[in-house]
């Protein structure tokens, strides 16, 4: 499920013109290291909520 969320987030980043984790972390107001760690395996429901809001999708969409 985490792998699927990572793929969906990468697709959403591409669609939104966000080039990398650095740009996304800046937009979200969290450190790049923290975001990278979360996206690569320890993603929490809070992070999923933050990303869903940012990309204007549901958490369910992130996990599909």
C-alpha positions as CSV (number, residue, x, y, z in Angstrom):
1,X,0.0,0.0,0.0
2,X,2.8,2.4,0.8
3,X,4.5,1.7,-2.6
4,X,1.2,2.5,-4.3
5,X,0.9,5.8,-2.4
6,X,4.5,6.7,-3.4
7,X,3.7,6.0,-7.1
8,X,0.5,8.1,-6.9
9,X,2.2,11.0,-5.1
10,X,5.0,10.9,-7.8
11,X,2.3,11.1,-10.5
12,X,0.5,13.9,-8.7
13,X,3.8,15.8,-8.3
14,X,4.4,15.5,-12.1
15,X,0.9,16.6,-13.0
16,X,1.2,19.6,-10.6
17,X,4.6,20.6,-11.9
18,X,6.3,19.9,-8.6
19,X,9.7,18.7,-9.8
20,X,11.1,17.0,-6.7
21,X,10.8,16.4,-3.0
22,X,12.6,19.6,-2.3
23,X,9.9,21.7,-4.0
24,X,7.1,19.7,-2.4
25,X,8.6,20.0,1.1
26,X,9.0,23.8,0.6
27,X,5.3,24.0,-0.4
28,X,4.2,21.9,2.5
29,X,6.4,23.7,5.0
30,X,8.3,20.7,6.2
31,X,12.0,19.7,5.8
32,X,13.1,17.9,2.8
33,X,14.7,15.1,4.9
34,X,11.4,14.6,6.9
35,X,9.3,14.5,3.7
36,X,11.7,12.1,2.0
37,X,11.7,9.8,5.0
38,X,7.9,9.8,5.1
39,X,7.5,9.2,1.4
40,X,10.0,6.3,1.4
41,X,8.4,4.1,4.1
42,X,7.1,5.7,7.3
43,X,4.2,7.7,5.9
44,X,1.6,8.5,8.6
45,X,-2.1,9.3,8.3
46,X,-1.2,13.0,9.1
47,X,1.2,13.1,6.2
48,X,-1.4,11.5,3.9
49,X,-3.9,14.1,5.0
50,X,-1.4,16.9,4.3
51,X,-0.6,15.5,0.9
52,X,-4.3,14.9,0.0
53,X,-5.1,18.5,0.9
54,X,-2.2,19.8,-1.1
55,X,-3.1,17.8,-4.2
56,X,-6.8,18.3,-3.7
57,X,-7.5,14.5,-3.7
58,X,-8.8,12.1,-1.1
59,X,-6.5,9.9,1.0
60,X,-8.3,7.0,-0.7
61,X,-7.1,8.3,-4.1
62,X,-3.5,8.4,-2.8
63,X,-3.7,4.8,-1.7
64,X,-5.5,3.4,-4.9
